[in-house]
């Protein structure tokens, strides 16, 4: 695997972990500090700026709503489409490393 492939795999894994983390806190939003802590715990060491890039990406895909962009701490909340992706009720497009459903 080349460096570009590794970076892509990390981004896609981080996106899935972000969605799963935000889902755990549903129906409330999750702040970026909590998301970063979870990503660090699973050995995905994103910088705060990298996390914000991925939150923007997920927001552009309509999977999360990101609030607090005009403050120091952003927070995210799943949209209806984001909940469907996390609950495996809709297909997941490329760009997110959602594990295959095994149950």
Helices and strands as residue ranges (DSSP letters): H 3-24, E 30-31, H 32-41, H 48-60, E 64-67, E 75-78, H 80-86
